[in-house]
Amino acid sequence: MKIYYPSSEHSNSIELSHDDIKCLEPESLLSSTIMNFYIMYLQGPMSSISTQRGKYHIFNTYFFKKLEALKSKVDKPSYFLNLRRWWKGIDIFQKPYILFPVHADTHWSLVIICMPAKEDQSGPIILHLDSLKFHNSRLIFSVVERFLKQEWNYLKENGSLAECPIRETVWKKLPHKIEKKPIAVPQQENEFDCGLFVLYYMQRFIEEAPERLHKKDLSMFGKTWFQPEEASALRKKMKTLLHQLFEEADPSNDSTSEQTACQLLLEAKPANNVMELATSEHPLEVSSAEVIPTSEHLLEVGSVEMTPMSEHPLEVGSAEMSPTQEHPLVGSSGEMAPAQEHPLVGSSAEMEPTQEHPLVGNSAEMEP
């Protein structure tokens, strides 16, 4: 049996099977499918950050790979034009925060782009959060900086700005105003919770970040920002949530009704924090779900905005595959683009990281 999140009719739906949940077993690494499921969940009505939706945009796990390709295709303007479909309708320089995961050499880390307020004299700040200090921040920064410069050039040349998104004097010199900061954050205490930490970094940052980040606000970070077990608790939360959704999609379940899972999630009382969700016997109290009458019972789970892909702009969810060449920014193995035949299917999880690639390690962490 398979379910589709947020719904089978949603253009961004993620196909999930019971096999996908296996990466939520203890001592397992998270797959892209599960990462993208929770990224979408974070932007849904039951998330603790749903009321903050206007101040951030989260790209899915495949976005960074697309940005990396800009280096080799810098002389192909058509590639960048196609890439811009990912943020169609989103003004990159107007959003206070842009977040996306980085996956390389079977490890996850997080990038946050912080746009300054219009009254600030400073430019954008790129933050890199890594729970193992495993990825090379310098190389990741170069990829993200290239992306910002190309978008800046595009907007300048095409005159598509209704108004200058940041201080005009800063905007004119933006390529020279971009700052980069590796951030000291709580560290995982094992070799397999990196994906959980990335998702929890996202959640905590959006919950606590001001409307616009100033340099003084970097003090919110630090190795004591939260307890490591809070991030690790996401494993049980996600596993319980998915098991409940599958249970309600099962046609043999006598408790099924006309309600959709989205309605059930909206009606359920959310827990106050991740630890409560993880330890609660029934964290979301999902009691029933509508089953679509097809051979493979699909589950309707509401509607959430997500990020488009370049060739399949709204399809998300396949898991990583072993690469055929070394990754230019991270270790010796990395996440591949989703398969063409089954763009939404994916269940494999990452292997343990190794330090064999120039994009891994060598990053100097800075205390805020």
TORROPA-379084 format. One record per residue (C-alpha): residue in one letter; z, x, y. Coordinates in steps of 0.1 Angstrom, whole numbers, plus 5000, padded with zeros to 4 digits. Layout:
<rs>
AZXY
...
</rs>
This chain:
<rs>
M500050005000
K499250115035
I500450015070
Y498850065103
Y500850155134
P500950005159
S498449745144
S495349735122
E493349615152
H494549875176
S492050145184
N494750415181
S496250295149
I497750545125
E497250485088
L500450545069
S501050545032
H504250615011
D502950965006
D503251035043
I506950965042
K507451255017
C507451505046
L510651335058
E512551445027
P515151715033
E513852065038
S510251945045
L508052015074
L506551725094
S502851645092
S500751545122
T500651185109
I504351155112
M504451345145
N501851115160
F503650805146
Y506850895164
I504950995196
M503550645196
Y506850495188
L508450675217
Q506050495240
G506750155225
P509049875236
M512049985214
S512150345226
S514850465249
I512150605272
S509950295274
T511150215309
Q510050555321
R506450505310
G505050555345
K506250905350
Y504851075319
H501851095296
I502151235260
F499051365243
N498951375205
T499051665181
Y495351745184
F495151785221
F496152155223
K493352245198
K490852095221
L492152295250
E491952615230
A488252545225
L487652565263
K487752945261
S484752975238
K482852685255
V483552775291
D479752805297
K479152455283
P480052195310
S479351915286
Y482252015264
F484751975293
L483151645303
N483651515268
L487151655268
R487951455299
R487751135278
W491151225265
W492751145299
K490350875310
G492250665336
I494950925339
D495251145370
I496551465355
F497751595389
Q499451265398
K501551225367
P504951385372
Y504951505336
I502351575309
L503651655274
F502051765242
P502951945210
V501552285200
H500952355163
A500052695149
D501052895119
T502852595104
H505252575134
W505652315162
S506552385198
L506252175230
V504452215263
I505552025294
I503452035326
C505551935357
M503651835388
P505351895421
A506251625447
K503951605476
E506551755500
D507052065478
Q505552395487
S505352495450
G502552425425
P502652295389
I505152445365
I504252485328
L507252485305
H507252605269
L510052485246
D510352655212
S513152595187
L512552925169
K511053135197
F508153175173
H505053095193
N503653335219
S504453165252
R502053395271
L499053295251
I499952925252
F500352945290
S496853095293
V495352805274
V497152545295
E496452725328
R492752735320
F492852355315
L494452295348
K492052515367
Q489052355351
E490252005360
W491052125395
N487552265398
Y486051945385
L487851725409
K486951945439
E483251965430
N482951595423
G485051465452
S486751215429
L490151235445
A491250925465
E493951135481
C495351475476
P497951445448
I500151735460
R500651915493
E497251995507
T498052365514
V499152395477
W496152205464
K493652435481
K495252735464
L496352565432
P494852825407
H497253085423
K500252845425
I500652765388
E504052895375
K504852945338
K508352945323
P509552985287
I512652775285
A515952845266
V516652535245
P518852445215
Q517552625184
Q517052485149
E519352615122
N516852615094
E513152685088
F511852325086
D513152115115
C510752245142
G508751915144
L512051715148
F513051935176
V509751895194
L510051515192
Y513651525204
Y512851765232
M510351505244
Q512751215242
R515651395258
F513551545286
I512051205297
E515451035295
E517051295318
A514251435340
P514151335377
E511251155392
R509751495401
L511051825388
H512152085413
K513052445403
K516752375406
D516352095380
L515552355353
S519352395350
M519152075328
F517952295300
G519852565281
K520952635245
T523752385249
W521452105261
F522351905230
Q523751975195
P521152075169
E522251805145
E521051545171
A517451655166
S517851695129
A519051335127
L515551215136
R514551275101
K516751005087
K515950765116
M512150795110
K512450765073
T514550455075
L512250295101
L509150355079
H510850235047
Q511749915065
L508249865078
F506749915043
E509349685028
E508349405052
A504649465045
D505249425008
P503849074997
S506449064969
N509249054994
D510548704995
S511848735030
T508448775046
S507648525074
E505148465102
Q506748725124
T505049055131
A506949385129
C506449425166
Q508349105173
L511049215149
L511449555166
L511649375200
E514249145187
A516349415170
K519149565190
P518449935196
A521150185188
N522650385217
N521450725204
V519750905176
M522950985158
E523850615157
L520450525144
A520650795117
T524050685104
S523550315106
E522950135074
H520249925090
P519350105122
L516649865134
E517449545114
V513849475106
S513949155085
S510349045080
A506749125088
E503448955086
V501149085059
I497449075066
P495548915036
T493549215024
S493449414993
E495549685010
H498249495028
L498349615064
L501249585087
E500949475124
V503349675145
G502549595181
S500549775207
V500950115224
E498650325246
M497650645229
T495350945236
P491650955227
M489951215205
S486651375216
E484451255188
H486650965177
P488350915211
L490950665199
E491650775163
V494850955155
G496751045124
S495251285099
A497451565088
E496851935090
M494552125066
S494352495059
P492152665085
T489152885076
Q489853145102
E492853285120
H494153085149
P493553255183
L496953145198
V499353115169
G499953245134
S497653285105
S497352925096
G497152615117
E496352245121
M492652145116
A490951855134
P491151525115
A488651475087
Q485551285096
E485451065065
H489050945068
P490151015104
L493350825102
V494650945068
G497051235064
S500051315045
S500351695040
A503151885057
E503152235071
M504252535051
E506852785062
P505852995092
T504953355090
Q504553605118
E501053745112
H499153625143
P499153745179
L499953395191
V503153405172
G506253565187
N506253815216
S507353535240
A510053615264
E512453325268
M513853265302
E517153105310
P516652835337
</rs>
